[in-house]
Amino acid sequence: MPDHRSLKQRIHNGDALAIAWASLAMDRDTLMSALTEEPWDLVFVDAQHAPYDENRLVAFCQVAAEVNVPALLRIRHTRLAFLAGNYADLGPLGILVPMVETEATVDEAIEQFYYPPLGKRSWGPTFGYGRAAIQDREAYAEWWNIHGILALQIETVGAVRDIRTLAKPGVDLLLFGSNDLSFSLASSPACPYDTIEACWEHVAAETAGTGVRIAAGMLPYGRFEALK
């Protein structure tokens, strides 16, 4: 099976990252075509703002894995961070928690995303990425802990302000949600950041040296050429 240790390591090294967008509604041929017409590192699929079905997610992730493009799933709501392991059991290599603002949310996501000793994720990855090639429980848990990608989405002034409490060990990547962050900036006239770019700069400065990377790009898709 493909070794995606390099992908997680590339993120931490600050390398460029190419993320494709795809819909769970795509049929197999359409998805295969979209993922093979040019090189992608991850394929982003959205359960927050699009129809979501667990059986479709399993099938989607299986097709994506066949062409060596692991899925990054944005889960349905911030408060579902406690289901990070459940979502991961369905096949994505990466989980993106939206609208993160509190340290408690980050702690919950980390705890449920990683297997012991790093976290407390329950065992049962029937459809987990890489599971077919690694049947031993301890070997798979170790593999996951060094390959799985946990991402947070920064979408509010509060998250930008408190980023040092959110960028914790176990978090690999910070992504920005431009639309919701714009709403937040507009409703916070007294905040010290007047543009999204200023938010990026603050987050980059505050997370320097933490090992958590930020992507200076916008979802739902695109090439994140400047990882800081």
C-alpha positions in Angstrom: 0.0 0.0 0.0 1.2 3.6 -0.5 3.3 5.1 2.3 1.7 8.4 3.3 4.2 9.0 6.1 5.8 11.3 3.6 2.6 13.3 3.1 2.2 14.0 6.8 5.9 14.8 7.0 5.7 17.1 4.0 3.0 19.0 5.7 5.2 19.5 8.8 8.1 20.4 6.6 6.1 23.2 5.0 6.0 21.8 1.5 3.4 22.7 -1.1 0.1 20.8 -0.9 -2.3 20.2 -3.7 -5.9 19.6 -2.6 -8.6 18.6 -5.1 -12.3 18.9 -4.5 -14.8 16.2 -5.2 -18.4 15.5 -4.3 -19.8 12.3 -2.7 -22.4 12.4 -5.5 -19.8 11.7 -8.2 -20.0 8.3 -9.7 -16.9 6.1 -9.9 -15.8 7.0 -13.4 -16.2 10.8 -12.8 -14.2 10.6 -9.5 -11.5 8.5 -11.1 -11.2 11.0 -14.0 -11.0 14.0 -11.7 -8.3 12.5 -9.5 -6.1 11.2 -12.3 -6.1 14.1 -14.7 -3.4 15.9 -12.7 -1.4 15.1 -9.5 -3.2 15.7 -6.2 -2.0 15.1 -2.6 -5.4 15.0 -1.0 -9.1 15.1 -2.2 -11.3 17.3 -0.1 -14.9 16.2 0.6 -17.4 18.2 2.5 -19.9 16.8 5.0 -20.6 20.2 6.5 -22.3 22.0 3.6 -23.2 19.2 1.3 -25.4 16.0 1.4 -23.6 13.4 3.4 -24.1 9.6 3.5 -21.8 7.2 5.3 -22.1 4.5 2.8 -21.2 6.9 0.0 -18.2 8.1 2.0 -16.9 4.6 2.3 -17.2 4.0 -1.4 -15.7 7.4 -2.2 -12.7 6.8 0.0 -12.1 3.4 -1.5 -12.0 4.8 -5.1 -9.7 7.6 -4.0 -7.4 5.2 -2.3 -7.1 3.2 -5.5 -5.5 6.2 -7.3 -3.4 7.0 -4.2 -5.2 10.3 -3.4 -6.4 10.0 0.3 -9.5 11.8 1.3 -9.6 14.8 3.7 -13.1 15.0 5.2 -14.6 18.1 6.7 -16.9 16.8 9.3 -20.5 18.1 9.8 -20.0 20.3 12.8 -17.5 21.5 15.4 -19.4 19.8 18.2 -18.9 16.4 16.4 -15.1 16.5 17.1 -15.8 13.6 19.5 -16.6 11.5 16.5 -13.3 12.0 14.8 -12.4 8.4 15.1 -15.8 7.2 13.9 -15.3 9.4 10.7 -11.8 8.0 10.3 -13.1 4.5 10.5 -15.0 5.1 7.2 -11.9 5.7 5.1 -10.5 9.2 5.0 -6.8 9.7 5.9 -7.5 13.2 7.1 -10.2 14.8 9.2 -10.9 18.6 9.2 -12.8 20.0 12.1 -14.6 23.2 11.1 -15.1 26.4 13.1 -12.7 25.5 15.9 -12.5 28.2 18.6 -11.8 26.4 21.9 -9.0 24.3 23.3 -11.6 21.8 24.6 -12.6 21.1 21.0 -9.0 20.5 19.9 -8.4 18.2 22.9 -11.4 16.2 22.0 -10.4 15.9 18.4 -6.9 14.8 19.2 -8.1 12.3 21.8 -10.5 10.6 19.4 -8.4 10.8 16.3 -5.4 9.0 17.6 -5.1 5.5 19.0 -3.4 4.9 22.4 -0.9 5.9 23.6 -1.4 9.2 21.8 -5.2 9.3 22.1 -8.2 7.2 23.1 -9.7 6.2 19.8 -11.8 3.1 20.0 -10.7 0.1 17.9 -12.8 -0.9 14.8 -11.5 0.6 11.6 -13.3 -1.8 9.3 -13.0 0.6 6.4 -10.1 2.6 7.7 -7.5 3.9 5.2 -4.7 1.3 4.9 -6.5 -1.2 7.1 -6.7 -3.9 4.3 -2.9 -4.1 4.1 -2.3 -4.0 7.9 -4.4 -6.6 9.8 -2.5 -6.6 13.1 -4.2 -4.3 15.5 -1.1 -2.8 17.2 0.7 -2.4 13.8 -2.3 -0.6 12.3 -2.7 1.7 15.3 1.0 2.6 15.2 0.7 3.2 11.4 -2.3 5.4 11.8 -0.7 7.5 14.5 2.2 8.4 12.3 0.2 8.8 9.0 -3.2 10.2 9.9 -3.7 13.9 9.3 -5.7 16.1 11.7 -6.6 19.5 10.5 -8.5 22.4 12.1 -10.4 25.2 10.2 -9.8 28.7 11.4 -12.9 30.8 10.7 -13.4 33.4 13.5 -11.6 36.3 15.0 -11.6 34.4 18.3 -9.8 31.5 16.8 -7.2 33.8 15.3 -6.7 35.6 18.6 -6.4 32.3 20.6 -4.5 30.3 18.1 -1.6 29.5 20.4 -4.0 27.5 22.6 -5.4 25.6 19.5 -2.1 24.7 17.7 -1.3 21.8 19.9 0.8 18.7 19.4 -1.3 16.2 17.4 -2.7 18.9 15.1 -1.0 18.8 11.7 -2.6 21.5 9.6 -4.5 24.8 10.0 -6.8 25.8 7.1 -8.7 29.0 6.8 -12.4 29.5 5.9 -12.5 32.8 4.1 -16.2 33.4 4.0 -16.9 32.8 7.7 -13.8 34.6 8.7 -14.9 37.6 6.7 -18.3 37.5 8.5 -16.4 37.4 11.8 -14.1 40.3 10.9 -17.1 42.4 9.8 -18.8 41.8 13.1 -15.7 42.6 15.2 -14.8 46.2 14.4 -12.6 46.5 17.4 -10.4 43.5 16.6 -6.7 44.1 15.7 -7.0 42.3 12.3 -8.5 44.2 9.5 -8.0 41.7 6.7 -7.9 37.9 6.2 -4.2 38.4 5.2 -3.6 40.0 8.6 -5.2 37.0 10.2 -2.8 34.7 8.3 0.2 36.7 9.4 -0.9 36.6 13.0 -1.5 32.9 13.0 1.8 32.2 11.2 3.7 34.3 13.7 2.0 32.7 16.7 2.5 29.1 15.5 6.1 29.5 14.5 8.1 26.7 16.0 5.1 24.6 17.1 5.3 22.1 14.2 1.7 22.9 13.2 1.5 24.2 9.7 -0.8 26.7 8.2 -2.0 26.7 4.6 -2.2 30.1 2.9 -5.0 29.0 0.6 -8.8 28.7 0.7 -11.2 25.8 0.6 -13.1 24.3 -1.0 -10.2 23.4 -3.3 -7.0 24.6 -4.8 -3.2 24.4 -4.6 -1.9 25.4 -1.2 1.5 26.5 -2.5 2.6 28.4 0.6 2.6 26.4 3.7 4.1 28.3 6.6 
